[in-house]
Structure formats: C-alpha cells, structure tokens
C-alpha cells in the first residue's frame, strides 16, 4: 500500500491512510506500506522544500543531493510507523536500503537492480508492518540513491514484484486514473480498469497519476495495481493485463478504442534543416543529441529537415548542440503535445480520421504528429491545448462524468 505526499501531509489525512492499512490487516492481508515525503512544496518536509534549503549557487555533490532528498520520505516512514503503533499495530520504519532495494549508482535517476526481501519477509512473518521510505535505495558502495521524482510508486511496484504481492494499491489525492486531466477537461471520468500498457502510455504522455516505471515493473511481474483515493470511496482504477481485465481481444470500434487523453505543455519543438546528403547530417544530429543526454520525442524525419520535441528545460541546450554542427536550427516553445491512448487502436481503420476531424472541428491545427501501437500524438499550439484535449475526449466517447467502464 503506497501513500503519496498529499495522503500523509498532516495528522488528519494520515489518520485516513492508517485506517486503510488497519482495514487491510483486519481482512487478513499482510501489508507493506510505502510512503512519500509529506505534502508538497512549502510544506516543511516536502522534497521541493528540502531543495530550497540549499544555498544559492552552492555546489552539491550528486551523492549528497540524494542524501538530502531522501530525508523527506524517511521522516514520513517514521511518523507513519508511530501512527500505526498508536492504533496497536506492530510496525517498523525502514529506509529504502534497509528494505533491501539495491540500485545502480546514477544519483537522481537510479535504477533498481535487485530487491533483497529477507528483512521484509522476517518482519511480515513476525506480524510487523514494514513502513518503507519511498523513492530511494542504496548503491553497491553503500551510498543512498534516489529513483527520480515521483518514484515512490516505483518503490511500491518493485517491492510488490519482489514479494509476489497479491496487489499493489497506490493511494493518491484523486480517486483513480482519469480519462484526462480534469483541469483541462472538466468532464473527465475515472477509468474502472485499464491495461498496463495503456496506463504506461498515458503516464509517458503526461498523465501524472502514476509513475510509468512503476507500471512497467508491475507488468513484467504480473502484479495488479489499483489507483484509488485515500478516502476509501469508490473502487478506483484496476491496472492489469488483458486476461485479468476480461478484454483479451481488445476488439472495439474507433469511437470506443481510446481509454484516455494526455497532454504535456512543457515541451518545445526543434526543427533542423538538413542537406541532401543521404541522411549523414541526420545521423550526426541524433548522435550529438544522444551524446548530450537529450532525449527526443515526436520525431519526424524528412530528406530536407527533421522535427522533434524536447522538454522546455533542454530546448536551449538542444539548439546549441545542433547549431555547433553548422546546421540551421529553430526552436518553437509555444507548443503542447496531446495524445490519445488505447491498446485497441493498433490496425483499426478510422482512428486517425477521428483525431483529425475532432481537432479540425475544434479549430485546432496539427503542427506535427506521430503514432505507436497504443497511441497517437499531435503537436498543437499551447494556447489551444485544453480545447484539443476536450475535443479528442468527446470524439472518442469519453465525455461523460463518473466511472468509465472499459
């Protein structure tokens, strides 16, 4: 059971979270709890607040940065364990390393290499609830590492996979995975169920309800995830494989093929003019970007030019990297990526027609597009992102309130 920062931010909501654990224990479940840092920026122990303690212009080593950032989750674990004991439930707070999470040494974006469950299994066998600090592990040389922002979900999925858990419950401040960001699409509903791949694609495309790496770990291990609100109301969203969802064939019509719409407004479009040299310049461009650790997305390559997007924060570095090669490069920052996601869209005629018609009827022009087996993404003017998301949401039959059955 993983509880996000807003689910543990103060005594009142922590009480609701503890009640969820108590209910699970009474039902006969053996429970492992994972917690995020308490609250959000401005709250005393939130991750962004801890970052704000650093002096301006000060130099912090990557391993020391991880040490600082790990503190918020550790505080949450100790406080949550104390709350459980107050309810007469045996509990033990653990850091990620103490819980057996071993990682590589990429500070700030470490990857889990192994989870050694001996200590957790010993606690569970003794009737003790482990309360694990999320978002962190330990490297082979004993240094604390962090798994990337929002990665307490990843901790929970990894522990669930290693322990062969019946299910991993992700408690958050919304009641499940929504068909769109309600700030953009007020009529968005909650998905009753979705395939691992669909939720992974939604998360990768901008939905922030769950970390994509957590979904991938759960998929590989075959551990179902459920996203639900800490208030305990509703069934939330079950994330599992097609067989578990009784949707083995994913056979749907075009206007029922999509489970959600995602949007990202923190991207910039990079356009590079390339000479007719049989792709040699394009080869150099993408090799140079890779060397500069710049990941590109929404890629379109033509003989005369290439276009792709990068996060806003990397746009200037991408421009300088390409310009240093003597190529003409331009950056457009007023754009947003809007995506539809659904496993059933692959090979289904009429889906792109729905996309184009919906955006055209809404007065939204498509600047660039790309697709995969499970998604179609369009680059649009950033000022029109809400209009685009709403139009697609309606066009694919998601424009209704309440829980959406899929």
Beta strands, then each sheet from edge to edge (+ up, - down):
strand 1: 2-3
strand 2: 32-35
strand 3: 91-94
strand 4: 101-103
strand 5: 112-115
strand 6: 129-133
strand 7: 136-139
strand 8: 144-146
strand 9: 168-172
strand 10: 190-191
strand 11: 193-195
strand 12: 225-229
strand 13: 237-240
strand 14: 260-273
strand 15: 297-301
strand 16: 305-311
strand 17: 329-341
strand 18: 368-371
strand 19: 375-381
strand 20: 403-404
sheet 1: 3+ 6+ 2+ 1+ 9+ 12+ 13- 11-
sheet 2: 5+ 4- 7- 8+
sheet 3: 10+ 20+
sheet 4: 15+ 16- 14+ 17- 19+ 18-
end
